[in-house]
Amino acid sequence: MSEFTARYLSDYTASEFAIKTVNLTVTLSNAATHVSSELTIEKLSDTASELTLDGEHLILKSISLDGKTLSKNEYMLSDTTLVIPVSQNQFTLVIETEINPEANTALEGLFKSGDAFCTQCEAEGFRRITYYLDRPDVMSVFTTKVIADKDAYPYLLSNGNKIEEGELGEGQHYVTWHDPFPKPAYLFALVAGDFDLLSDSYQTSSGRDVALEIFVDKGNLPKAEHAMASLKHSMAWDEKTFGLEYDLDIYMIVAVDFFNMGAMENKGLNVFNSKYVLADKASATDTDYFNIEAVIAHEYFHNWTGNRVTCRDWFQLSLKEGLTVFRDQQFSADMHSKSVTRIQNVKVLRAMQFAEDAGPMSHPIRPEKVMEMNNFYTLTVYEKGSEVIRMIHTLLGAEGFRQGMDLYFKRFDGMAVTCDDFVNAMADATGKDLTLFKRWYAQSGTPELIVEQNYDSVSKRFDLNISQFHRPSDNQPNKHDLHIPIRIELIDPVTEEVTSKLLELTSASQSWSFSCTHKPVVAVLADFSAPVKVRFDQSNEELSQILTLADDYFCRWDAAQKIMQHHLKRLTIDITTDIPTSFFEMLSRCISDIKDNAFKALLLTLPSFDEMVSQIEQVNATSLCAAIEQLKQLIATQLESQLLGVYQQCEEFQSVDEGEQVANRSLQNVSLSYLSAITAHEELTEKQYYKANNMTQALGALTAAIKQNTSMFKVLMSDFENQWRDTTLVMDKWFTLSASVPNDDIYGQLTALMARDDFSMNNPNRARSLVGGFVTQNPKYFHCESGRGYQFLADRIVELNKINPQVASRLITPLIQFKEFDVARQNLMKTELQRIQKTPELARDLVEKLDAALT
C-alpha cells in the first residue's frame, strides 16, 4: 500500500559534495520568514554532475551560482528536491527561500512555540528551512545572522559564539552567531523571543570560563534553578569521569512549551521541552526533578557523544543515543542510589522496550531499513542501545571502557562515524575480541536464556548450564547466537555466603562448574547484566532466599517481582485463587527488615499492567486489571497495620537530607496506594492532599483518590484545578489524572476535556497528557471489551495526522502491538488500524507503522 520509498543501510554511499561553510541570514516573520543561504561547496567526485539538495514546504525565491542568477530552466524543482547541474569543482551557491513558521504545526524545521520562534532539525527538519544536503555526514561551519523586531524578540539565538549584534531600521535588530565546529544540519538551532534569563558561569578543569544561560517564559525564572544546578553537575561529572571538557564560550538552554521531543542537543544552544527544565517543590514531583537532571545531563553529554563525534547516517542513531543514554544513566546513578536508579531503568526497558521488540516495529538497534526516520527514535535505539553499551562496559571493566572512550575520541573527533567504529575502538584499546558481540547491533528481538542446574552432593560439584534462544521474526527468520555477559551470585543457604561471577555466553549453550559445600541458590543476571529474558525454574522459596540474602539489589527486587508475577498470573486465570500466607509473610519481612526506604518502596510496588503484559501470552486485559486490583486489596488487608505504621512513620519523618526525603515520600505514597483500597482509611488521602507542601505528596494523594470515593476525588481535583489552572505543566498532570479515572463515564469525560479552552491537540504535551494518559494509565477502559477505547485513540490519530504526524505515530504504538492480547481485542484493534489506514493523505510516519502491523 505504501507510496513512500524505503531507505536501506546497505545502500549507503558517501556524499559527492562537501559543504565547507554555511552563511545564513534569517529574517523572521510569522507567515513569511525569509532565509538567505550562502553555501561554499566542493565536489568530492570527479563524476558528479548534479547537486541534489533536500527541501520541503519551501517557497523558492531565487538561486545564484557563483554570482549568476539561475533561470528556471537551469535547475529542476520538486516537492522534496532541488537539482542543480554543476561542472565546477568548487563554487558558491546562494539560495533565497520563504517559509511559514506560524502554519508549521508539525513542529519540524522553524515553527512558532507560543510567541517565540524555535527550530527542531533532527532528524530531517533543516530541509524545511532551506535547500541543503540534509544528511548527518555532511558537516559544515555555520555562521547565522538572525533579524527580527527588537521589541517582540529581544533575544536572537543560534549556535556557537556571538560575534556581532546591532540595530537596524524600522525597529529591527540583528545578532550574528558563529560556530567554529563543523556540524551536520540536524544540529542547527535558532530561537527568537522575549524570555526571562537565568545566567551563571562554569570554570572548566583547564581554567576556561563558560557563560551558562537558561531562557524561560516570563515569570518562570525561579523554576530554572534546578536545571542550572543540574547542568553544572553534568559538566563537572563529564570532566571527572571521561576527561571531557566543554568547548565553546557559552552554553545556552531554551525552554519552550511546543516541542515534539524531550530536548535537543543543538551545538551550544539546546532547545528543551519546558517539562524538562521548570521545577519547584510546589509544582514538580520528585520524579520531575530526577528527569530534569537526567535530560539536562543527556543533552550536555551529547556535546561529545553526538556533536563532536556524530553519526555517518541515521541507521547509526544508536551510536550517539545509546551511548549518551548510558552516560546519563551512569551520571544519575552517581548522583543518587545506584541500585534504585538501575531498577527504575530496567522497569522501563521491560515494560516498554520488550514489547517493542515483540511487536511489528521490532528492529535492531542499528536498523537495516527506514521509511520515516522519526519512527526510529525508539526505546530500542535509546534504551536497548544503552544496555548494549553497558554490556561492553561490563566486559571491559570501568578502566578498559575509559581507555576505549579515549581512543574513540582520539580517532574520530570532528567526524561522522558508525557503530562499528565505536566497537572497534573499544576492542583495539583493550585487546578484547568483540567480533561476536557486534551481532547485538544487527539483530532484533529480546534473547531468552534457559537456565538449568544440577548439584552432586557427593562431589560437592554444582553445574550450571545456560542456553540462549532467539525467537524468529518476519524480518529475521534465522537468528544468530550472541555474546552475552551474565553476572550471577551463588548463595550458600546455610552459611549465607555470596560468591559473584561474571560468565560470558558465546555459543548456543555452555556449562560452568563450581565447587560448593552446599547446593547454592543462584541469582541470575545481577545488575541486569544483559537485556534478556530468563527462563529458570526456581521455587518461591528459592526466590525468597534471593530476596533476603543476595548482595545485588536488582536480584533481590527481581526475585520479589517474580513472586508477585506468579500470583498475578494465577489470579488472572481464577480471581478466587488463594494466595499463600508465605507471600504476605515475605512482604511483612521486607517492611520490617529493609532500611532503605527508596528500595523498600520499589519492592512493595506491584508489577504494572504493561510489565505483566510481556509475561502473559494473549492477555485478557479485563482479567489482568482485576488480578492486579485483587492482589493489591489482599496485600492491603493482610498487612494493614504494618502499612499504616509505615505511613505514619513517613508522615512524621524529618530530615535535612534531600535524598532521604525523596525516598520517604516514595514509600509514603506506595503505602497510601495500598491503604486507599481499604474504606476505613479514605481520610488519609484527603488529609495528605490538604497537608501536602509539595507536588509529590499532592499527586500521590490524588492518584490514590482516583479509585476511592468519587465525590471526594471530584472535590480534590476541583481544588487542584483552581490552584494550578494558570500553570501549564501542572495542568498537564491534571489532564492525565482526569483521563485515568476508571469509571463507565470516562468517554464522556474525555469528550468534555477535549472541548475545554485550555486543551489543544496542537500542543504535544497537552495531547500526550490526555490521550497518552488515558491509553497508558487507564488500561481497564482503554482495553474495554466494546473496543470504545481503541476507537477513541484511532479518532485522535486521524486528527493528529493533519496536525503533527510525529505525535500521531508515537501514540499509535499500543494499537499496533495488538498481538499481545486475546483474539477478540486483536480483531477490535485491527479494525481501528484499518480505519486509520484509509485516511486520505496519511503521513509517512503512520504509513510505515501500519504497513508493518497489517501487512
C-alpha positions in Angstrom: 0.0 0.0 0.0 2.9 2.3 0.6 3.6 5.1 -1.8 6.8 6.1 0.0 10.2 4.8 -0.7 12.2 2.9 1.9 15.9 3.5 2.5 18.4 0.7 3.3 21.6 0.7 5.3 23.2 -1.4 2.6 22.6 1.4 0.0 24.6 4.0 1.8 27.0 6.0 -0.3 29.1 8.9 0.7 28.1 12.4 -0.5 29.6 13.5 -3.8 29.8 17.1 -2.4 31.0 18.8 0.7 29.6 22.0 2.1 32.5 23.8 3.7 30.7 26.8 5.1 27.2 28.0 5.5 26.2 31.7 5.9 22.6 32.0 6.8 20.6 35.2 7.1 17.2 34.6 8.6 14.7 37.5 8.6 11.9 36.4 10.9 8.2 36.9 10.2 5.2 34.8 11.4 3.9 33.8 8.0 6.7 34.8 5.6 10.2 34.3 7.1 13.0 34.9 4.6 16.0 32.7 4.5 19.2 33.5 2.6 21.7 30.6 2.4 25.2 31.1 1.1 27.0 27.8 0.7 30.6 27.2 -0.3 30.6 23.8 -1.9 33.4 21.4 -3.0 32.9 18.5 -5.4 34.3 15.2 -4.0 33.7 13.0 -7.0 35.1 13.6 -10.5 32.0 12.0 -12.0 29.4 14.2 -10.1 27.5 16.4 -12.4 24.3 17.2 -10.5 23.9 18.6 -6.9 20.7 17.3 -5.4 19.5 19.3 -2.3 16.7 18.3 0.0 13.8 20.7 0.6 10.2 20.5 1.8 7.5 23.1 2.4 9.6 25.9 0.9 8.9 28.7 -1.5 12.0 29.1 -3.7 12.6 32.8 -4.4 15.9 32.7 -6.3 19.2 30.8 -6.9 22.6 32.1 -7.9 25.7 30.1 -8.7 29.0 31.9 -8.4 27.1 35.2 -8.6 25.0 34.3 -11.7 21.2 34.1 -11.1 19.8 30.8 -12.5 16.7 30.8 -14.6 14.0 28.1 -14.1 15.3 26.0 -16.9 18.7 25.8 -15.3 17.6 23.7 -12.3 14.9 21.1 -11.5 12.5 21.6 -8.6 10.2 19.0 -7.0 8.3 18.9 -3.7 11.3 17.3 -2.0 14.4 18.2 -4.0 16.3 20.9 -5.9 18.6 19.6 -8.6 21.3 21.9 -10.0 23.7 20.8 -12.8 27.3 21.8 -11.9 30.6 21.5 -13.6 32.8 23.4 -11.2 34.9 21.6 -8.6 34.4 24.5 -6.1 31.6 27.0 -6.2 29.3 29.3 -4.1 25.6 28.8 -4.1 23.1 31.4 -2.8 19.5 30.3 -2.3 16.7 32.5 -1.2 13.6 30.8 0.3 10.5 31.8 2.2 8.7 29.7 4.9 5.6 30.0 7.1 6.6 29.2 10.7 3.1 30.0 12.0 1.5 27.3 9.9 4.0 24.7 10.9 2.1 22.6 13.4 4.3 19.6 12.7 7.0 21.4 14.7 9.8 20.4 12.4 12.1 23.0 11.0 11.3 26.6 12.0 8.0 27.0 13.9 6.2 29.1 16.5 6.1 27.9 20.1 3.6 30.4 21.6 5.1 33.8 20.8 8.6 32.6 20.2 10.3 31.3 17.1 12.0 27.9 17.5 13.6 25.1 15.5 13.8 21.4 15.5 16.1 20.0 12.8 16.7 16.4 14.0 16.4 14.2 12.1 15.5 15.9 8.8 14.0 19.2 9.7 16.6 21.5 8.3 15.2 20.9 4.8 12.1 22.7 5.9 14.3 25.9 6.4 16.3 25.9 3.2 17.5 23.6 0.5 20.5 21.6 1.7 22.4 18.3 1.8 20.3 17.3 4.8 22.3 14.2 6.0 24.5 13.8 9.1 27.7 13.1 7.3 27.8 16.5 5.6 29.5 18.7 8.3 29.9 22.4 7.8 30.9 25.6 9.7 27.8 27.7 10.2 27.6 31.5 10.6 24.0 32.6 11.3 22.6 36.2 11.2 19.1 36.5 12.8 17.0 39.6 12.1 13.7 40.4 13.9 11.6 43.1 15.6 13.5 44.1 18.7 10.5 44.8 21.0 8.9 41.4 20.2 12.1 39.4 20.0 14.8 40.9 22.2 16.7 37.6 22.3 18.0 36.3 19.0 19.9 33.0 19.5 21.8 30.5 17.3 24.7 28.0 17.6 28.2 28.9 18.7 29.6 32.2 19.9 28.0 35.6 19.4 30.3 37.6 17.1 28.2 40.7 16.2 24.9 42.5 17.1 23.4 45.8 16.1 20.3 47.9 15.3 18.6 48.1 12.0 15.9 50.4 10.8 12.1 50.2 11.5 12.6 48.7 15.0 14.6 45.7 13.9 17.9 44.4 15.2 20.2 41.5 14.4 22.6 39.1 16.1 25.3 37.1 14.3 26.5 33.8 15.7 29.5 31.7 14.6 30.0 28.0 15.4 33.7 27.1 14.8 33.0 23.4 15.0 31.8 21.7 11.7 28.4 20.2 12.3 25.6 18.5 10.3 22.5 20.5 9.7 20.4 18.5 12.2 22.4 20.3 15.0 21.4 23.7 13.7 19.2 25.8 16.0 17.6 29.2 16.1 15.4 30.7 18.8 13.9 34.2 19.0 11.7 35.5 21.7 11.2 37.5 24.9 12.3 35.5 27.9 13.4 35.6 31.4 17.1 34.8 31.6 19.0 32.9 34.3 22.7 33.5 34.0 25.6 31.7 35.7 29.1 30.5 34.8 31.3 27.4 35.0 35.1 27.2 35.1 36.4 24.1 33.3 39.2 22.0 34.6 41.6 23.8 32.3 40.5 27.1 33.7 38.3 28.4 30.9 35.2 30.4 31.9 32.0 29.3 30.2 28.9 31.5 30.3 25.7 29.5 31.2 22.3 30.9 30.2 18.8 29.4 30.6 15.9 31.1 28.8 12.4 30.5 30.1 9.0 32.1 29.7 8.3 35.3 31.7 7.6 34.6 35.4 9.3 31.1 35.4 12.8 32.2 36.4 12.9 30.7 39.9 11.9 27.3 38.3 15.1 27.2 36.3 17.5 27.0 39.3 17.4 23.1 39.4 18.2 22.9 35.7 21.2 25.2 36.1 22.5 23.2 39.1 22.0 20.0 37.1 23.9 21.5 34.1 26.9 22.4 36.3 26.9 18.9 38.0 26.9 17.4 34.5 29.8 19.4 33.3 31.9 18.5 36.4 30.9 14.8 36.1 31.9 14.5 32.5 35.3 16.1 33.2 35.9 13.8 36.2 34.6 10.6 34.6 35.6 10.9 31.0 38.0 13.8 30.8 35.6 15.7 28.5 35.5 19.5 28.7 33.1 21.9 27.1 34.5 23.7 24.1 32.5 26.9 23.4 32.4 30.2 25.3 28.7 29.9 26.1 26.2 27.1 26.7 22.5 28.0 26.3 19.2 26.2 27.1 15.8 27.5 26.0 12.6 26.0 27.4 9.5 26.0 25.1 6.0 24.6 25.6 5.5 23.3 22.0 8.1 20.6 21.3 7.8 17.1 19.9 10.8 15.7 21.8 12.1 15.9 25.4 15.0 18.1 24.3 17.5 18.6 21.5 21.3 18.9 21.8 22.0 21.5 19.1 25.6 22.7 19.4 25.8 25.3 22.2 22.0 26.0 22.0 19.9 23.2 23.5 16.1 23.5 23.0 14.1 21.8 25.7 10.5 20.9 26.2 9.7 23.1 29.3 8.7 20.0 31.3 12.4 19.1 31.4 13.6 22.5 32.7 11.0 24.0 35.0 10.7 22.8 38.6 10.0 23.9 42.1 8.7 21.8 45.0 5.2 23.2 44.8 4.7 22.4 41.1 7.1 19.5 40.3 7.3 16.0 41.7 10.5 14.2 42.8 10.3 12.3 39.6 10.2 15.5 37.6 13.3 16.7 39.5 15.1 13.4 38.6 14.0 13.6 35.0 15.1 17.2 34.6 18.5 16.4 35.9 18.8 13.3 33.7 17.7 15.1 30.5 19.9 18.1 31.1 22.8 15.8 31.6 21.8 13.7 28.5 21.8 16.8 26.2 25.0 18.2 27.7 26.8 14.8 27.3 25.8 14.9 23.6 28.3 17.7 23.1 30.9 15.0 22.7 28.9 11.8 22.0 26.8 13.1 19.2 28.2 16.6 18.3 32.0 16.3 18.3 31.6 12.8 17.0 28.4 12.3 15.1 26.6 9.6 13.0 27.6 8.8 9.5 24.0 8.1 8.6 20.7 7.8 10.5 20.9 4.0 10.7 23.8 4.6 13.2 21.5 6.7 15.5 22.3 4.5 18.5 25.9 5.4 18.1 25.1 8.7 19.8 21.8 7.9 21.6 22.5 4.6 23.1 26.0 5.8 24.3 24.6 9.0 25.7 21.7 7.3 27.5 24.3 5.0 29.1 26.3 8.1 30.1 23.3 9.9 31.6 22.2 6.7 33.5 25.7 6.4 35.0 25.6 10.1 35.9 22.2 9.6 37.6 23.5 6.5 39.5 26.4 8.6 40.8 24.1 11.4 41.8 21.6 9.1 43.5 21.2 5.5 44.6 22.9 3.2 42.1 20.6 0.3 42.8 17.3 2.2 42.8 18.3 4.0 39.6 19.3 0.8 37.9 16.0 -0.9 38.8 14.0 2.1 37.5 15.9 1.9 34.2 15.1 -1.8 33.9 11.4 -1.3 34.7 11.1 1.0 31.7 13.0 -1.5 29.4 11.0 -4.5 30.4 7.6 -2.7 30.3 8.1 -0.9 27.0 11.2 -1.9 25.0 10.5 -5.7 25.4 7.0 -5.0 23.9 8.6 -3.1 21.1 11.0 -6.0 20.4 8.0 -8.3 20.2 5.8 -6.1 18.0 5.6 -5.3 14.3 8.1 -2.4 14.5 10.8 -4.7 16.0 14.2 -3.6 14.7 17.8 -3.9 15.6 19.5 -1.0 17.5 21.1 -0.3 14.1 18.1 -0.7 11.7 18.5 -2.1 8.3 15.6 -0.3 6.7 13.9 3.1 7.3 10.9 4.8 5.6 10.4 7.6 8.1 13.4 8.3 10.3 11.3 9.9 13.1 9.8 6.4 13.7 13.2 5.1 14.8 13.6 7.4 17.8 12.6 4.4 19.8 13.2 2.6 23.1 15.2 0.0 21.1 17.7 2.6 19.8 17.9 4.5 23.1 17.3 2.1 26.0 18.3 -1.2 24.5 21.2 0.7 22.8 22.2 1.9 26.2 22.1 -1.7 27.5 24.4 -2.8 24.7 26.9 -0.1 25.7 26.5 -1.2 29.3 27.4 -4.8 28.3 30.7 -3.5 26.7 31.4 -1.7 30.0 30.7 -4.9 31.9 33.0 -6.9 29.6 35.9 -4.4 29.7 35.5 -3.0 33.2 35.5 0.7 34.0 39.1 1.2 33.3 39.0 -0.6 30.0 35.9 1.2 28.9 37.6 4.6 29.7 40.5 3.5 27.5 38.1 2.7 24.7 36.4 6.1 25.0 39.7 7.9 25.0 40.7 6.1 21.8 37.3 6.7 20.2 37.6 10.5 20.6 41.2 10.5 19.6 40.4 8.7 16.3 37.1 10.3 15.4 36.8 13.8 16.9 35.2 16.0 14.2 34.0 13.1 12.2 30.8 11.3 11.3 31.2 7.6 12.0 29.5 4.2 12.5 28.6 1.9 15.4 31.3 -0.5 14.2 33.9 2.3 14.6 32.9 2.7 18.2 33.1 -1.1 19.0 36.4 -1.3 17.1 37.8 1.5 19.3 36.8 -0.4 22.4 38.3 -3.7 21.2 41.6 -2.0 19.9 42.1 -0.1 23.2 41.8 -3.2 25.4 42.6 -6.2 23.2 39.1 -7.7 23.8 37.6 -9.6 20.9 34.2 -8.1 20.3 33.6 -9.6 16.9 30.8 -11.8 18.0 29.4 -9.0 20.2 28.7 -6.8 17.2 25.8 -9.0 16.4 23.8 -7.1 19.0 23.7 -4.1 16.6 22.2 -6.1 13.8 19.8 -8.5 15.4 16.3 -7.6 16.6 14.3 -9.2 19.4 14.8 -10.0 23.0 17.1 -13.0 23.7 15.9 -15.6 26.2 18.2 -17.5 28.5 17.3 -21.1 29.6 19.0 -21.9 32.8 19.4 -25.4 34.2 21.2 -26.5 37.3 22.5 -29.7 38.9 24.2 -30.4 42.3 26.2 -33.5 43.2 26.2 -33.7 47.0 28.9 -36.3 47.0 31.5 -34.5 44.8 30.2 -31.1 46.0 30.1 -30.0 42.4 27.5 -27.6 41.1 26.8 -27.4 37.4 25.1 -24.5 35.7 24.0 -24.8 32.1 22.8 -21.7 30.2 21.4 -21.8 26.6 20.3 -18.9 24.5 17.1 -18.9 22.4 16.1 -16.3 19.8 12.5 -16.1 18.5 12.4 -15.8 14.7 10.7 -12.8 13.3 9.4 -11.9 9.8 12.4 -9.7 9.0 14.9 -12.0 10.6 13.7 -15.7 10.5 17.2 -17.0 11.2 18.7 -15.5 14.4 22.3 -15.9 15.5 23.8 -16.6 18.9 25.1 -13.6 20.7 27.9 -12.7 23.1 26.1 -12.2 26.4 27.7 -11.2 29.7 25.8 -12.9 32.6 26.6 -11.8 36.2 25.5 -14.4 38.8 25.5 -14.8 42.5 25.9 -18.2 44.2 24.2 -18.0 47.6 25.1 -20.6 50.2 21.7 -21.0 52.0 23.5 -22.4 55.1 26.4 -20.1 55.6 24.7 -17.2 53.7 28.0 -16.6 51.9 27.6 -15.0 48.5 30.0 -15.5 45.6 29.8 -13.3 42.5 30.9 -14.5 39.0 30.8 -13.0 35.5 30.0 -15.6 32.8 30.4 -14.9 29.1 27.9 -16.9 27.0 29.3 -17.0 23.4 27.6 -20.1 22.0 24.2 -21.7 21.8 24.7 -23.5 25.1 27.5 -23.5 27.7 28.1 -25.1 31.1 30.1 -24.0 34.1 31.1 -26.0 37.2 31.7 -24.7 40.7 32.8 -26.3 43.9 30.1 -25.7 46.6 29.8 -27.1 50.1 26.0 -26.9 49.9 23.7 -26.6 46.9 23.6 -22.9 46.2 20.7 -20.7 45.3 21.5 -18.9 42.1 20.7 -15.3 41.4 21.0 -14.9 37.7 21.5 -11.6 35.8 22.9 -9.5 38.7 22.7 -5.8 37.9 20.6 -6.8 34.9 23.9 -7.5 33.0 22.1 -8.1 29.7 18.8 -7.1 28.1 17.4 -10.6 28.1 14.5 -12.7 29.5 15.3 -15.6 31.7 13.6 -19.0 31.9 14.7 -20.6 35.2 12.5 -22.9 37.2 13.0 -21.6 40.7 10.6 -22.1 43.6 9.1 -19.3 45.6 11.2 -20.5 48.5 14.4 -20.0 46.4 13.3 -16.6 45.3 12.6 -15.6 48.9 16.1 -16.6 49.8 17.5 -14.5 46.9 15.3 -11.6 48.2 16.8 -12.0 51.7 20.4 -13.0 51.0 21.6 -11.7 47.7 24.1 -8.9 47.6 22.8 -7.4 44.4 19.8 -5.2 44.9 18.5 -5.8 41.4 18.4 -9.6 42.0 16.6 -9.0 45.3 14.0 -6.8 43.7 13.6 -9.1 40.7 13.0 -12.1 43.0 10.1 -10.2 44.7 8.7 -9.3 41.3 8.8 -12.9 40.1 6.8 -14.0 43.1 4.3 -11.2 42.6 4.1 -12.1 38.9 3.5 -15.7 39.7 0.5 -14.9 41.9 -0.9 -12.3 39.4 -0.9 -14.9 36.7 -2.8 -17.3 38.9 -5.3 -14.6 39.7 -5.7 -13.8 36.1 -6.8 -17.3 35.4 -9.0 -17.5 38.6 -9.7 -14.4 40.6 -10.7 -16.6 43.6 -7.3 -18.3 43.8 -6.0 -18.4 47.4 -2.7 -16.6 47.9 -0.5 -18.5 50.5 0.3 -16.8 53.8 4.0 -17.2 53.0 3.7 -14.4 50.4 2.3 -11.9 52.9 4.9 -13.0 55.4 7.6 -12.3 52.9 6.3 -8.8 52.3 6.0 -8.3 56.0 9.6 -9.1 56.5 10.5 -6.6 53.8 8.6 -3.9 55.6 10.3 -4.8 58.9 13.8 -5.5 57.8 14.7 -3.3 54.9 16.0 0.1 56.0 16.4 1.8 52.6 13.0 3.4 52.0 13.5 4.0 48.3 14.4 0.3 47.8 11.5 -0.7 50.1 9.1 1.3 48.0 10.2 -0.5 44.8 9.9 -3.9 46.5 6.4 -3.2 47.6 5.2 -1.9 44.3 3.2 -4.5 42.2 4.2 -5.1 38.6 2.3 -2.7 36.4 -0.2 -3.6 33.7 2.4 -3.1 31.0 5.1 -5.1 32.8 2.7 -8.0 33.2 1.6 -7.9 29.5 5.1 -9.1 28.5 4.8 -12.0 30.9 1.5 -13.5 29.6 0.5 -14.9 26.2 -2.6 -13.3 24.7 -3.6 -11.2 27.6 -7.2 -10.8 28.7 -6.9 -7.2 29.8 -10.1 -7.3 31.9 -8.8 -10.3 33.9 -5.3 -8.8 34.3 -6.7 -5.5 35.6 -8.9 -7.4 38.0 -6.0 -9.5 39.2 -3.8 -6.5 39.9 -6.6 -4.9 41.9 -7.4 -8.1 43.8 -3.7 -8.7 44.8 -3.5 -5.1 45.9 -6.6 -5.4 48.0 -5.3 -8.6 49.6 -1.9 -7.1 50.5 -3.7 -4.0 51.9 -5.9 -6.2 54.1 -3.3 -8.7 55.2 -0.7 -6.0 56.0 -3.0 -3.2 57.1 -1.4 -2.5 60.4 2.2 -2.6 59.1 1.4 -0.4 56.2 -0.4 2.1 58.4 2.6 2.1 60.7 4.9 2.8 57.8 2.7 5.5 56.5 2.6 7.2 59.9 6.4 7.0 60.3 6.8 8.6 56.9 4.3 11.3 57.8 6.3 12.1 60.9 9.7 11.8 59.2 12.0 14.8 59.4 15.4 15.0 57.7 17.6 17.7 56.1 19.0 15.2 53.6 17.1 15.6 50.3 17.7 12.0 49.2 16.2 10.7 52.4 13.2 13.0 51.9 12.6 11.7 48.4 12.9 8.1 49.5 10.5 8.8 52.4 7.9 10.4 50.1 8.1 7.5 47.7 7.4 5.0 50.5 4.6 7.1 51.9 2.8 7.2 48.5 3.2 3.4 48.0 1.8 2.8 51.4 -1.1 5.1 50.7 -1.8 3.4 47.4 -2.4 0.2 49.4 -4.3 1.7 52.3 -6.6 3.6 49.9 -8.0 0.2 48.9 -9.5 0.0 52.4 -12.6 2.1 53.0 -11.6 2.8 56.6 -8.6 4.8 55.5 -10.1 7.1 52.9 -9.5 10.1 55.2 -5.7 9.6 54.9 -5.9 10.5 51.2 -7.8 13.7 51.8 -5.6 14.6 54.8 -2.4 14.1 52.8 -3.7 16.2 49.9 -4.5 19.2 52.0 -1.4 18.9 54.2 1.0 18.5 51.3 3.5 21.3 50.7 5.0 19.6 47.6 3.7 18.2 44.4 4.9 14.6 45.1 2.6 14.2 48.1 -0.3 16.1 46.5 -0.2 14.0 43.3 0.3 10.8 45.4 -3.0 11.6 47.2 -4.9 12.4 44.0 -3.6 9.2 42.4 -4.8 7.2 45.4 -8.2 9.1 45.4 -8.9 8.1 41.8 -10.1 4.6 42.9 -11.8 5.8 46.1 -14.9 7.8 46.8 -15.9 9.5 43.5 -17.3 12.6 45.2 -14.1 13.2 47.3 -11.9 12.8 44.2 -14.0 15.4 42.3 -13.6 17.8 45.2 -9.9 17.3 45.4 -9.5 17.6 41.6 -11.5 20.8 41.6 -9.3 22.3 44.3 -6.2 21.2 42.3 -7.5 22.8 39.1 -8.4 26.1 40.9 -4.9 26.2 42.4 -3.0 25.4 39.2 -5.1 26.5 36.3 -2.5 29.0 35.2 0.5 26.7 35.4 0.7 24.7 32.1 2.9 21.8 33.2 0.8 21.2 36.3 -2.4 21.3 34.3 -0.9 18.6 32.1 -0.8 16.4 35.2 -4.4 17.3 35.9 -5.5 16.2 32.4 -3.6 12.9 32.9 -5.3 12.3 36.2 -8.7 13.2 34.7 -8.1 10.7 31.9 -7.1 7.9 34.3 -10.4 7.7 36.2 -11.7 4.1 35.9 -15.4 4.6 35.6 -18.0 3.9 32.9 -18.4 7.6 32.1 -14.8 8.1 31.1 -15.6 8.5 27.4 -18.0 11.3 28.1 -15.4 12.9 30.4 -12.7 12.6 27.7 -15.0 14.4 25.2 -15.7 17.2 27.8 -12.0 17.5 28.5 -11.1 17.9 24.8 -13.8 20.7 24.5 -12.1 22.8 27.1 -10.5 26.1 26.1 -7.2 25.1 27.7 -7.0 21.9 25.6 -5.4 21.8 22.2 -4.2 18.9 20.1 -1.7 21.3 18.6 0.3 21.3 21.8 2.2 17.9 22.0 2.4 18.0 25.8 -1.3 18.6 26.2 -2.2 15.9 23.6 0.1 13.4 25.3 -1.2 14.2 28.8 -4.8 13.5 27.8 -4.7 10.9 25.1 -1.5 9.2 26.2 -2.7 9.4 29.8 -5.9 7.6 29.0 -4.1 4.9 27.0 -1.3 4.2 29.5 -2.9 5.0 32.8 -6.4 3.6 32.3 -5.9 0.1 30.9 -9.3 -1.2 32.1 -11.2 1.2 29.8 -8.7 1.6 27.0 -8.9 -2.2 26.6 -12.6 -2.5 27.4 -14.4 -5.3 25.6 -16.6 -3.0 23.5 -13.5 -1.5 21.7 -14.5 2.0 22.5 -11.1 2.8 23.9 -9.5 1.8 20.7 -12.0 3.9 18.7 -11.1 6.9 20.9 -7.4 6.5 20.2 -7.9 5.9 16.5 -10.0 9.1 16.2 -7.2 11.1 17.8 -4.6 9.5 15.4 -6.7 10.6 12.4 -7.0 14.1 13.8 -3.2 14.3 14.6 -2.3 13.1 11.2 -3.1 16.5 9.8 -1.6 18.4 12.7 1.5 16.6 13.9 2.4 13.2 12.4 5.2 12.6 14.8 2.9 12.7 17.8 0.3 10.6 16.0 3.0 8.0 15.2 4.1 7.7 18.8 0.5 7.5 20.1 -0.4 4.7 17.7 2.1 2.2 19.3 -0.4 0.5 21.7 -2.7 -0.3 18.8 0.0 -1.9 16.5 1.1 -4.2 19.4 -2.3 -6.0 19.2 -0.8 -9.5 19.1 -0.1 -9.2 22.9 -3.8 -9.5 23.6 -6.6 -12.0 23.2 -8.1 -12.7 19.8 -11.2 -10.6 20.4 -9.2 -7.5 21.3 -6.8 -8.2 18.4 -9.7 -8.0 16.0 -11.0 -4.8 17.5 -7.6 -3.1 17.3 -7.1 -4.3 13.7 -10.4 -2.8 12.8 -9.3 0.6 14.0 -5.9 0.3 12.3 -7.6 -0.5 9.0 -9.9 2.5 9.5 -6.8 4.8 10.1 -5.2 3.2 7.0 -8.0 4.6 4.8 -7.3 8.2 6.0 -6.7 10.4 3.0 -3.1 11.9 2.8 -1.9 9.6 5.5 1.5 10.8 6.8 4.6 8.7 6.1 5.2 8.3 9.9 1.9 6.4 10.1 2.1 4.6 6.8 5.3 2.8 7.9 3.8 1.6 11.2 0.5 0.5 9.6 2.4 -1.4 6.8 4.4 -3.2 9.5 1.3 -4.1 11.6 -1.2 -5.1 8.9 0.8 -6.4 6.0 
